[in-house]
Structure formats: C-alpha cells, structure tokens
Amino acid sequence: MPPVVAIIAQGAMGAGIARRLTENGVTVLTWLEGRSPASTKRAAAAGMQGTDLAGIAGAGIILSILPPADAPDLAERLAPHLAAAARKPAFACCNAVSPETVRRIAAILAGSGAAFVDGGIIGGPPRPDGYTPALYLSGPEAARLGVLGRHGLDIRLLDGPVGAASALKMSYAGITKGLVALSSAMMLAATRAGAAEGLFRGLERSQPQLLAWFGRMVPPMYDKAYRWVGEMEEIADFVAPDAGARAAYQAIAQFYTQLAEDAAGPNEATAALSAFLAQPKSD
C-alpha cells in the first residue's frame, strides 16, 4: 500500500511534489489553517486533503517544505501532536536551512518519538513534462523515505548524518542563486553606466552558455527573491567560519531584499534586467 504523506506547506514546490505523489496513488494531507486563498487553491489542484495538526501527525511520512524562517515554528507546533501519535511517522525537514538549523529542528522533535530525516531539494518543482527535482536525504532514518521513489519522486540517499543533506543544499544554492545575484548586480550596473549592450555582446561572444543560463535563471527569480533572502541568510550561517564568505552571502541576502521590494512595487530593476536579457542576438 502507498504511504500516507503529509506536506506542509502548499507553495509551488510543496504543491508540485504533492501533485506528483497523488498522480502515483499516494494520499497527501496538508494543514491549511491561516493559509491564503491562493495556497488553498494550489492544494486543491494538487489533490491535497486538508486536516489539522493531529491529522498531520497521523501520516506515515511528513515533508516540511517551507521558507527557512518558518521551519522551526512548524516543528514547535507539531511536536506535541507527534508525541501523542500512536504510530510515529518519519519527519523530513526539506527546507533550505543550514546544518546548524536542521540540527536545532531535530532537537525540537527529539522527544516526540518521530524519526527525523534531513532533506534537501535540488531543482525546481515537478512539471507535467515529467521533470522531478532530486530529494537528497541523510541521517540514520533516511531510508524510511525510500518508498517515495516508487511513487514518482527522485529520492537520493546520502551516506551521512543529519546535516549532510542540508549542507549539500546550502552548497548548491550558494553557487546557483549566488551566481544569479552576482550576474543581476552586474547587468544592472552596466545598464546604469550605459554599457548594457557592450556587456551583452561581450558575454555573447566569449560566454554564450553563461549568457543563456542567465536568460533561463534570472527572470524566474523576480517572484522568488523574497524567499531567497532567508535562504541566503542560512547560507551565510553555513559559511560562517569564513568571515569573507559570510559577509558576501549577507550582502547577497540584502541584494535579494532590494530585488523583492522592486518586484513588489516599481519594477525598475526587474524591467532593466529583462531588457538586458531581451537584447537581440548577433547574426
């Protein structure tokens, strides 16, 4: 029998994973208290069934897929319900948090009896064309989620403790989302200085693959920048032993804050980035 899976919350990633599971015969529960109408609509479209936290605790597997700042609060709220559950589920923290944060979340749930799994999602939400992100899992209980690989997910078990999957996620996102920030900053600077066309032609000539990557990765960032702020702050904590790296990612978090404010209001920076990337290619 397929497992009963609970997913919190109903963002693009959570709803996308839920849809993939429901399409493969899995019952997916979620908690809708306080959620927006858009979240409720996404949950319904993905086939998710609403329940309370006691119902969530009764699932066989729980996937926490939240903005980083919300992850510890969910653990605090859910802990007493997990402690009261007759059958203990596996709880996977699949949030973009540092190893230190994921170990803190594990400590919150330690007395509940639930099996704790560290998770890191690399890639975008599942798509109708069959694309699925990779869900990396670590910790002594990680194998309990292997069953999800038979129901549409790409499950990859790491030989490491709680914290290993989060470290992988931090490292990968630090490169990809860090590069999106650096490229965006330089495209905006070149535009302000009147050098946008020159930079575009230089990239087109010497770095065509990189320019194509910017075209794929930068525009989708506009609506996500507000969520990436917390992720960059977690990465800053991850690299904290290196003072320069920590300062760099704190600055990137600030840059994404600026882009998020622009995307929600004047759209000056986002329009400039789109205009830069929309320049016609050379013959």
Buried (B, 14 or more C-beta within 10 A) or exposed (E): EBBBBBBBBBBBBBBBBBBBBBBEEBBBBBBBEEBEEEBBEBBBEBBBBBBEBEBBBBBBBBBBBBBBBBBBEBBEBBBBBBBEBEEBBBBBBBBBBBBEBBBBBBEBBEEBEBBBBBBBBBEBBBEEEEEBBBBBBBBEBBEBBEBBEEBBBBBBBBEBBBBBBBBBBBBBBBEEBBBBBEBBBBBBEBBEEEEBEEBBBEBBEEEEEEBEBBEEBBBEBBEBBBBBBBBBBBBBBBBEEEEEBBEBBBBBBBBBBBBBEBBEEEEEBBEBBBEBBEBEEEE
